[in-house]
Amino acid sequence: MVWTLDPSERDAFLANEATKMLTSNNWVILEIASTRSSLDLLKAKQAYQARFKKSLEEDVAYHTKGDIRKVINP
């Protein structure tokens, strides 16, 4: 399924999977946040909202802590 999605939907799916893991998978979220353009991040946020009916920023903030939270949610 991951390979059939457009890039923004794929990023939304991967970010959601990373937030659901019991162990820390912040590297997935950090990679998305640091390697995508502003427009790509906006599209990923919109795809996340449309697919999961919740905010990407709120999910990431809930599932991260410390320095990683500061990088992802300045």
N, C-alpha and C positions, 0 to 999 in steps of 0.2 A: 504494500500500500504506500509506503514512503516514497517509492520511486515513481509512482504515477501522479503525485501531487505537484502542483506548481510550486516554485521556490518559497513563496510566502506561506502557503498552506503546509509545506514540509517543515519550515521553521516553527510554525505554530504547533504542529504535531510533536516535533522533537522536544520543544520546550515543555509542553504538557507532560510528556512521558518523563522528562527529567524531574519535574516537580513532584511526580507521583512516587518516585523511588524512595525507599526507606533509607538508603544510604545517600550520601551527598554526591550529586551529579552536577555540580555547579559548572563544570568545565563545558558542558553542552550549552548552557545558557550564556556563559561568558563568551564562548566562541561566536554564538549568534550575535550577541551585543557588540562585540568588538570587530567583527569582520563584515558586517552589513552596512550599507549606506543608510542615511536617514530615511530615504524613501522606502527602502527594503524593510527597515524596522517598522515603519508605519504600516506597511502592507501586512507584515507578520502580526502586528497587534490587531489589525482589523480582522484578519483571518482567524486569529485566536478567539476574538470576541464572537464572531459569527459561528464558529464551530463548537466552542465550549460554553458559550453564554456567560462568560466571566472575563475579568480583566487580566491580561498577561502580567502587567505591573504588580497587581495585588497578589497574584499567585506567586510570583517570583519573590516579592517582599516577604510573604508569609513563610516561604520555604528556604530562605537564605538568611544568613546572619553575618555580623562582623564586616570585615573589609570587602568581601565580595558583594554585599548589599550596597555599599557605598559606590562601588564601581558600576553596578548595574542600575541602581536607582539613585542617581546623584541628587 
